[in-house]
Amino acid sequence: MAASLMSASATLFGVVYIGLLAALLVGVRVIGDTMVTSHLAPKLLTLFFAIVMMTDTGAYYTGRAIGRHKLAPRVSPGKTIEGAVGGLVAALGAGPLCRLIFFPELPLIESMLLGAVVSGLGQAGDLAESMLKRGSGVKDSSNLLPGHGGMLDRLDSILVAAPAIYYYSQYFTKNH
C-alpha cells in the first residue's frame, strides 16, 4: 500500500511540476491579444532562453576553469561556487546583450534584473532536480539523452525559472 501511494504521489508531482510550470511559458506566448503586445512575447521568450542557456554555459566553463569550492557537494558534487557566480555573471550580460540585439523596448536595468532572477531560479531548479534524483536513488532521470542526466536535467532550470518570465511578461505588457 505504501509503495503504491509513493508511486502515485511521485507521478502526480511530476505531472504538476512539469505541466504547471511549462504552462507558464505558454502563458507568456499568448500574452498579446493586440498588435501592440503580440510582438513582445517572442522577444520575452528568446530573452528567457538566452539567459537560461548563458547561465548554464557560464557556470559550466567557469566551474571547469577555476572552480575549487563545492556549492552543494551532497546534492551535486560537480557544481562549484565559482561556477554559480560565473553563471550569474553570464546571465547579467545576456539580458543587456539581448536588449542590444533585438529587444530595444526592454529597459537596461530590467534586462539585468531579469538576468539575475532567472539565473538564480534556474540554478536553484538545477539543484532541486539533483536533490530529487538523489532522494530517489537514480543518477539520471532518463536515458533519452545519454550523458546529460535525462530530460529533466535539460528542463529543470527552465521550469523553475518559468514563473519569473511569466509574471514579468504580465508586468511588462501592462507598463510599457
C-alpha positions as protocol buffer text, in pm:
chain_id: "A"
residue {
  index: 1
  type: MET
  ca { x: 0 y: 0 z: 0 }
}
residue {
  index: 2
  type: ALA
  ca { x: 274 y: 247 z: 98 }
}
residue {
  index: 3
  type: ALA
  ca { x: 473 y: 175 z: -219 }
}
residue {
  index: 4
  type: SER
  ca { x: 174 y: 239 z: -446 }
}
residue {
  index: 5
  type: LEU
  ca { x: 93 y: 558 z: -257 }
}
residue {
  index: 6
  type: MET
  ca { x: 452 y: 676 z: -304 }
}
residue {
  index: 7
  type: SER
  ca { x: 439 y: 588 z: -672 }
}
residue {
  index: 8
  type: ALA
  ca { x: 110 y: 770 z: -723 }
}
residue {
  index: 9
  type: SER
  ca { x: 243 y: 1074 z: -535 }
}
residue {
  index: 10
  type: ALA
  ca { x: 557 y: 1082 z: -748 }
}
residue {
  index: 11
  type: THR
  ca { x: 351 y: 1059 z: -1067 }
}
residue {
  index: 12
  type: LEU
  ca { x: 115 y: 1335 z: -955 }
}
residue {
  index: 13
  type: PHE
  ca { x: 409 y: 1554 z: -853 }
}
residue {
  index: 14
  type: GLY
  ca { x: 571 y: 1500 z: -1194 }
}
residue {
  index: 15
  type: VAL
  ca { x: 258 y: 1596 z: -1381 }
}
residue {
  index: 16
  type: VAL
  ca { x: 202 y: 1909 z: -1170 }
}
residue {
  index: 17
  type: TYR
  ca { x: 571 y: 2006 z: -1165 }
}
residue {
  index: 18
  type: ILE
  ca { x: 621 y: 1979 z: -1539 }
}
residue {
  index: 19
  type: GLY
  ca { x: 271 y: 2064 z: -1658 }
}
residue {
  index: 20
  type: LEU
  ca { x: 204 y: 2366 z: -1443 }
}
residue {
  index: 21
  type: LEU
  ca { x: 544 y: 2528 z: -1486 }
}
residue {
  index: 22
  type: ALA
  ca { x: 557 y: 2460 z: -1860 }
}
residue {
  index: 23
  type: ALA
  ca { x: 209 y: 2612 z: -1894 }
}
residue {
  index: 24
  type: LEU
  ca { x: 351 y: 2940 z: -1768 }
}
residue {
  index: 25
  type: LEU
  ca { x: 578 y: 2955 z: -2074 }
}
residue {
  index: 26
  type: VAL
  ca { x: 274 y: 2908 z: -2293 }
}
residue {
  index: 27
  type: GLY
  ca { x: 113 y: 3189 z: -2093 }
}
residue {
  index: 28
  type: VAL
  ca { x: 400 y: 3418 z: -2194 }
}
residue {
  index: 29
  type: ARG
  ca { x: 348 y: 3328 z: -2558 }
}
residue {
  index: 30
  type: VAL
  ca { x: -18 y: 3421 z: -2556 }
}
residue {
  index: 31
  type: ILE
  ca { x: 9 y: 3749 z: -2363 }
}
residue {
  index: 32
  type: GLY
  ca { x: -52 y: 3969 z: -2662 }
}
residue {
  index: 33
  type: ASP
  ca { x: -408 y: 3985 z: -2781 }
}
residue {
  index: 34
  type: THR
  ca { x: -342 y: 4315 z: -2958 }
}
residue {
  index: 35
  type: MET
  ca { x: -90 y: 4413 z: -3222 }
}
residue {
  index: 36
  type: VAL
  ca { x: 87 y: 4633 z: -2968 }
}
residue {
  index: 37
  type: THR
  ca { x: 193 y: 4347 z: -2739 }
}
residue {
  index: 38
  type: SER
  ca { x: 183 y: 4040 z: -2965 }
}
residue {
  index: 39
  type: HIS
  ca { x: 532 y: 4108 z: -3099 }
}
residue {
  index: 40
  type: LEU
  ca { x: 676 y: 4118 z: -2746 }
}
residue {
  index: 41
  type: ALA
  ca { x: 604 y: 3755 z: -2650 }
}
residue {
  index: 42
  type: PRO
  ca { x: 866 y: 3600 z: -2883 }
}
residue {
  index: 43
  type: LYS
  ca { x: 1120 y: 3856 z: -2763 }
}
residue {
  index: 44
  type: LEU
  ca { x: 1049 y: 3777 z: -2398 }
}
residue {
  index: 45
  type: LEU
  ca { x: 1080 y: 3404 z: -2457 }
}
residue {
  index: 46
  type: THR
  ca { x: 1400 y: 3441 z: -2658 }
}
residue {
  index: 47
  type: LEU
  ca { x: 1543 y: 3660 z: -2382 }
}
residue {
  index: 48
  type: PHE
  ca { x: 1440 y: 3400 z: -2123 }
}
residue {
  index: 49
  type: PHE
  ca { x: 1602 y: 3108 z: -2305 }
}
residue {
  index: 50
  type: ALA
  ca { x: 1916 y: 3311 z: -2374 }
}
residue {
  index: 51
  type: ILE
  ca { x: 1952 y: 3388 z: -2003 }
}
residue {
  index: 52
  type: VAL
  ca { x: 1899 y: 3024 z: -1904 }
}
residue {
  index: 53
  type: MET
  ca { x: 2148 y: 2898 z: -2163 }
}
residue {
  index: 54
  type: MET
  ca { x: 2409 y: 3161 z: -2078 }
}
residue {
  index: 55
  type: THR
  ca { x: 2374 y: 3076 z: -1709 }
}
residue {
  index: 56
  type: ASP
  ca { x: 2435 y: 2706 z: -1777 }
}
residue {
  index: 57
  type: THR
  ca { x: 2723 y: 2781 z: -2015 }
}
residue {
  index: 58
  type: GLY
  ca { x: 2886 y: 3038 z: -1788 }
}
residue {
  index: 59
  type: ALA
  ca { x: 2854 y: 2812 z: -1485 }
}
residue {
  index: 60
  type: TYR
  ca { x: 2997 y: 2512 z: -1667 }
}
residue {
  index: 61
  type: TYR
  ca { x: 3301 y: 2682 z: -1816 }
}
residue {
  index: 62
  type: THR
  ca { x: 3379 y: 2895 z: -1512 }
}
residue {
  index: 63
  type: GLY
  ca { x: 3345 y: 2594 z: -1284 }
}
residue {
  index: 64
  type: ARG
  ca { x: 3570 y: 2385 z: -1506 }
}
residue {
  index: 65
  type: ALA
  ca { x: 3831 y: 2660 z: -1533 }
}
residue {
  index: 66
  type: ILE
  ca { x: 3853 y: 2795 z: -1178 }
}
residue {
  index: 67
  type: GLY
  ca { x: 3601 y: 2604 z: -965 }
}
residue {
  index: 68
  type: ARG
  ca { x: 3751 y: 2497 z: -635 }
}
residue {
  index: 69
  type: HIS
  ca { x: 3480 y: 2534 z: -372 }
}
residue {
  index: 70
  type: LYS
  ca { x: 3188 y: 2292 z: -385 }
}
residue {
  index: 71
  type: LEU
  ca { x: 2843 y: 2453 z: -395 }
}
residue {
  index: 72
  type: ALA
  ca { x: 2636 y: 2160 z: -263 }
}
residue {
  index: 73
  type: PRO
  ca { x: 2860 y: 1851 z: -255 }
}
residue {
  index: 74
  type: ARG
  ca { x: 2596 y: 1609 z: -124 }
}
residue {
  index: 75
  type: VAL
  ca { x: 2339 y: 1717 z: -382 }
}
residue {
  index: 76
  type: SER
  ca { x: 2550 y: 1786 z: -689 }
}
residue {
  index: 77
  type: PRO
  ca { x: 2921 y: 1717 z: -636 }
}
residue {
  index: 78
  type: GLY
  ca { x: 3034 y: 1874 z: -964 }
}
residue {
  index: 79
  type: LYS
  ca { x: 2890 y: 2219 z: -903 }
}
residue {
  index: 80
  type: THR
  ca { x: 3110 y: 2490 z: -758 }
}
residue {
  index: 81
  type: ILE
  ca { x: 3053 y: 2832 z: -605 }
}
residue {
  index: 82
  type: GLU
  ca { x: 3280 y: 2981 z: -871 }
}
residue {
  index: 83
  type: GLY
  ca { x: 3069 y: 2817 z: -1141 }
}
residue {
  index: 84
  type: ALA
  ca { x: 2748 y: 2956 z: -992 }
}
residue {
  index: 85
  type: VAL
  ca { x: 2899 y: 3305 z: -986 }
}
residue {
  index: 86
  type: GLY
  ca { x: 3021 y: 3261 z: -1345 }
}
residue {
  index: 87
  type: GLY
  ca { x: 2669 y: 3162 z: -1449 }
}
residue {
  index: 88
  type: LEU
  ca { x: 2525 y: 3469 z: -1278 }
}
residue {
  index: 89
  type: VAL
  ca { x: 2778 y: 3698 z: -1447 }
}
residue {
  index: 90
  type: ALA
  ca { x: 2698 y: 3545 z: -1787 }
}
residue {
  index: 91
  type: ALA
  ca { x: 2326 y: 3596 z: -1724 }
}
residue {
  index: 92
  type: LEU
  ca { x: 2380 y: 3957 z: -1621 }
}
residue {
  index: 93
  type: GLY
  ca { x: 2544 y: 4008 z: -1959 }
}
residue {
  index: 94
  type: ALA
  ca { x: 2284 y: 3811 z: -2155 }
}
residue {
  index: 95
  type: GLY
  ca { x: 1998 y: 4046 z: -2071 }
}
residue {
  index: 96
  type: PRO
  ca { x: 2168 y: 4364 z: -2197 }
}
residue {
  index: 97
  type: LEU
  ca { x: 2306 y: 4178 z: -2498 }
}
residue {
  index: 98
  type: CYS
  ca { x: 1955 y: 4069 z: -2597 }
}
residue {
  index: 99
  type: ARG
  ca { x: 1839 y: 4425 z: -2546 }
}
residue {
  index: 100
  type: LEU
  ca { x: 2111 y: 4547 z: -2780 }
}
residue {
  index: 101
  type: ILE
  ca { x: 2049 y: 4284 z: -3048 }
}
residue {
  index: 102
  type: PHE
  ca { x: 1669 y: 4252 z: -3068 }
}
residue {
  index: 103
  type: PHE
  ca { x: 1481 y: 4393 z: -2771 }
}
residue {
  index: 104
  type: PRO
  ca { x: 1533 y: 4772 z: -2752 }
}
residue {
  index: 105
  type: GLU
  ca { x: 1197 y: 4817 z: -2572 }
}
residue {
  index: 106
  type: LEU
  ca { x: 1342 y: 4647 z: -2265 }
}
residue {
  index: 107
  type: PRO
  ca { x: 1487 y: 4889 z: -2008 }
}
residue {
  index: 108
  type: LEU
  ca { x: 1853 y: 4818 z: -1930 }
}
residue {
  index: 109
  type: ILE
  ca { x: 1803 y: 4780 z: -1555 }
}
residue {
  index: 110
  type: GLU
  ca { x: 1515 y: 4539 z: -1612 }
}
residue {
  index: 111
  type: SER
  ca { x: 1727 y: 4331 z: -1850 }
}
residue {
  index: 112
  type: MET
  ca { x: 1990 y: 4295 z: -1579 }
}
residue {
  index: 113
  type: LEU
  ca { x: 1734 y: 4224 z: -1306 }
}
residue {
  index: 114
  type: LEU
  ca { x: 1577 y: 3956 z: -1523 }
}
residue {
  index: 115
  type: GLY
  ca { x: 1921 y: 3808 z: -1582 }
}
residue {
  index: 116
  type: ALA
  ca { x: 1985 y: 3788 z: -1208 }
}
residue {
  index: 117
  type: VAL
  ca { x: 1642 y: 3650 z: -1114 }
}
residue {
  index: 118
  type: VAL
  ca { x: 1616 y: 3394 z: -1395 }
}
residue {
  index: 119
  type: SER
  ca { x: 1976 y: 3284 z: -1335 }
}
residue {
  index: 120
  type: GLY
  ca { x: 1921 y: 3240 z: -961 }
}
residue {
  index: 121
  type: LEU
  ca { x: 1596 y: 3050 z: -1006 }
}
residue {
  index: 122
  type: GLY
  ca { x: 1745 y: 2838 z: -1284 }
}
residue {
  index: 123
  type: GLN
  ca { x: 2043 y: 2739 z: -1072 }
}
residue {
  index: 124
  type: ALA
  ca { x: 1812 y: 2664 z: -777 }
}
residue {
  index: 125
  type: GLY
  ca { x: 1597 y: 2449 z: -1008 }
}
residue {
  index: 126
  type: ASP
  ca { x: 1903 y: 2258 z: -1122 }
}
residue {
  index: 127
  type: LEU
  ca { x: 1997 y: 2183 z: -761 }
}
residue {
  index: 128
  type: ALA
  ca { x: 1639 y: 2092 z: -668 }
}
residue {
  index: 129
  type: GLU
  ca { x: 1617 y: 1844 z: -954 }
}
residue {
  index: 130
  type: SER
  ca { x: 1950 y: 1693 z: -850 }
}
residue {
  index: 131
  type: MET
  ca { x: 1812 y: 1661 z: -497 }
}
residue {
  index: 132
  type: LEU
  ca { x: 1501 y: 1483 z: -629 }
}
residue {
  index: 133
  type: LYS
  ca { x: 1718 y: 1237 z: -822 }
}
residue {
  index: 134
  type: ARG
  ca { x: 1945 y: 1173 z: -524 }
}
residue {
  index: 135
  type: GLY
  ca { x: 1643 y: 1122 z: -299 }
}
residue {
  index: 136
  type: SER
  ca { x: 1506 y: 869 z: -546 }
}
residue {
  index: 137
  type: GLY
  ca { x: 1839 y: 693 z: -576 }
}
residue {
  index: 138
  type: VAL
  ca { x: 1877 y: 746 z: -950 }
}
residue {
  index: 139
  type: LYS
  ca { x: 2164 y: 904 z: -1138 }
}
residue {
  index: 140
  type: ASP
  ca { x: 1971 y: 1004 z: -1450 }
}
residue {
  index: 141
  type: SER
  ca { x: 1603 y: 1087 z: -1484 }
}
residue {
  index: 142
  type: SER
  ca { x: 1603 y: 903 z: -1818 }
}
residue {
  index: 143
  type: ASN
  ca { x: 1846 y: 766 z: -2074 }
}
residue {
  index: 144
  type: LEU
  ca { x: 1696 y: 958 z: -2366 }
}
residue {
  index: 145
  type: LEU
  ca { x: 1995 y: 1195 z: -2367 }
}
residue {
  index: 146
  type: PRO
  ca { x: 2297 y: 983 z: -2263 }
}
residue {
  index: 147
  type: GLY
  ca { x: 2550 y: 1177 z: -2057 }
}
residue {
  index: 148
  type: HIS
  ca { x: 2307 y: 1461 z: -1984 }
}
residue {
  index: 149
  type: GLY
  ca { x: 2126 y: 1323 z: -1680 }
}
residue {
  index: 150
  type: GLY
  ca { x: 1799 y: 1283 z: -1865 }
}
residue {
  index: 151
  type: MET
  ca { x: 1532 y: 1516 z: -1993 }
}
residue {
  index: 152
  type: LEU
  ca { x: 1468 y: 1677 z: -1655 }
}
residue {
  index: 153
  type: ASP
  ca { x: 1830 y: 1794 z: -1646 }
}
residue {
  index: 154
  type: ARG
  ca { x: 1762 y: 1985 z: -1967 }
}
residue {
  index: 155
  type: LEU
  ca { x: 1437 y: 2131 z: -1832 }
}
residue {
  index: 156
  type: ASP
  ca { x: 1496 y: 2191 z: -1461 }
}
residue {
  index: 157
  type: SER
  ca { x: 1634 y: 2544 z: -1495 }
}
residue {
  index: 158
  type: ILE
  ca { x: 1368 y: 2638 z: -1749 }
}
residue {
  index: 159
  type: LEU
  ca { x: 1078 y: 2505 z: -1545 }
}
residue {
  index: 160
  type: VAL
  ca { x: 1174 y: 2662 z: -1213 }
}
residue {
  index: 161
  type: ALA
  ca { x: 1254 y: 3000 z: -1375 }
}
residue {
  index: 162
  type: ALA
  ca { x: 933 y: 2999 z: -1585 }
}
residue {
  index: 163
  type: PRO
  ca { x: 723 y: 3184 z: -1323 }
}
residue {
  index: 164
  type: ALA
  ca { x: 970 y: 3475 z: -1330 }
}
residue {
  index: 165
  type: ILE
  ca { x: 932 y: 3537 z: -1703 }
}
residue {
  index: 166
  type: TYR
  ca { x: 557 y: 3477 z: -1690 }
}
residue {
  index: 167
  type: TYR
  ca { x: 496 y: 3735 z: -1416 }
}
residue {
  index: 168
  type: TYR
  ca { x: 742 y: 3975 z: -1574 }
}
residue {
  index: 169
  type: SER
  ca { x: 556 y: 3944 z: -1905 }
}
residue {
  index: 170
  type: GLN
  ca { x: 234 y: 4042 z: -1730 }
}
residue {
  index: 171
  type: TYR
  ca { x: 403 y: 4343 z: -1572 }
}
residue {
  index: 172
  type: PHE
  ca { x: 587 y: 4441 z: -1891 }
}
residue {
  index: 173
  type: THR
  ca { x: 284 y: 4438 z: -2117 }
}
residue {
  index: 174
  type: LYS
  ca { x: 85 y: 4649 z: -1872 }
}
residue {
  index: 175
  type: ASN
  ca { x: 358 y: 4905 z: -1803 }
}
residue {
  index: 176
  type: HIS
  ca { x: 543 y: 4952 z: -2133 }
}
